Amino acid sequence: MAKYIVQIIVLGSQVVAKAFARALRQEIAASQEAARRAGGGERGAQRAAANAKTGISLEEALKILNVEKPNEKEQIDKHYKYLMEANDRSKGGSFYLQSKVVRAKERIDEELQHVSSQKEQKSSMKEEKT
């Protein structure tokens, strides 16, 4: 009887280990694919990191806030305010949807922050050359 219990435990452990290894390989492949789609290189890695940090891609964030480009600050703020009010729990709205709206705005803000820091770096490099 003990022999069968040990065999069950060993087989169960092997199944769990294989499933974990498979999930890990899939996650690595998905991360590499996301970096490749984001443009590859350093910029792709930065976008993948920002996507992981906020849990949402820039494209999805733009769709949620119904804007075409992340530099449409007034439209983003207007849509953000509307969606937060429309999904207010006290008005029967959804906390989940509010959290998606917040994450979308955070992701767009992250992109804008990165773009502005890149511009600052370029302008400081130009100043150093002159």
N, C-alpha and C positions, 0 to 999 in steps of 0.2 A: 504494500500500500504506500509506504513512504517513498519507494522508488518512483511510483507514478506521480506523486505530488512533486517530487524534485524535477521530473521530466516536464511536467506542466509549467513549473516556474521557469525552467531554463528556456523552454519554447516561447513562453510569454515574453520573457526578457528579450529574446532574439527578435521577436516580431516588433516590439516597441522600439528597439534600437534601430531596426531597419526603417521603420516608419519615420523616426526622428531624423535619420540620415537623409532619407528621401525628401522630407520637408525642408531640411537645411539646404540641400542642393537646389531645390525649386526656388527658395528664397534668394539664394545667391544669383541664380539665373535671372530672376525677375528684377533684381537690383541692377544687374549689368545691362539688362534690356532697357530699363528706365533711364540709365545713364546714357546709353547709346541713342535712345530716342530724344533725349534732352539736348543732344548736340555733341556728345562725346567730349573728350578732353577734360580740361579743368572746369570749364563752364558746365558741362554735363554732370560732372561729379558734384558741383555746387548746387545745381538744380535738384539732383537726386537727394542731396542732403536736406535741402529746404523742403522738398516733398515729404521726406521721412519725418522731419521735425514737426511739420504742421499736420501731417497725415492726409494731405490732399495735393493734387498736382495743380500747377498754375492754370492749365486749360480747364480743369474742373471748377476751379475757383472763379474763373472768368464767366463760365456758364451759369454758375449759381447766382452770381451778382448781375448777370445779364449785361455784360459789357464785352467789347471786342478786344480792347487793349488795356494793360494795367495802368497806363498813364492818364486814364479818364477819371481823375480824382473826384470831380464833382458828381458824376454819374454814379461812381462807386459809393460815395457817401450817401447819396440820395436813395439808392436801391438798398443799401445796408440798413438805413434807418427804417425804410418802409417794411422790409422783410422782418426786422426785429420786432416792430410793432404788430405786424400782422400775425406773427407766431408767438405773441406774448401768452404765457400760460394762463394768466388771469382773464384773458379773453377767449380761452378755449384753444389756444394754439399749442404748438408742439415744441417742447424743450429740445428734442433731437434736431428739429429743423433749425432752431435758433443756434444750436451748437455748430451745425454745418455752415451757417451764414458767418458765424464768428471765425471759424477756421478758414473759410474762403477769404475773408478780409485780412486775416493774419498772413495768409500765403501771398496775397497781392502786396501787402505792405512789406513783406520780406523781399519780394522781387524788386520793389521800388527802392528799398534801402540798398540792395546790392547794386542796382544800376547807378544810384547816386554816388556810392563809394567808388565805383569804377570810373565815373566821370571825374571825381576828385583826384584819383590816382593819375589819370591821363593829363589833367591840367597841371598837376604838380610836376609831372615828368616833362611837360612842355616848358614850364618855367625854369626847370633845372638846365635844360638844353640851351636856353637863351641867356 
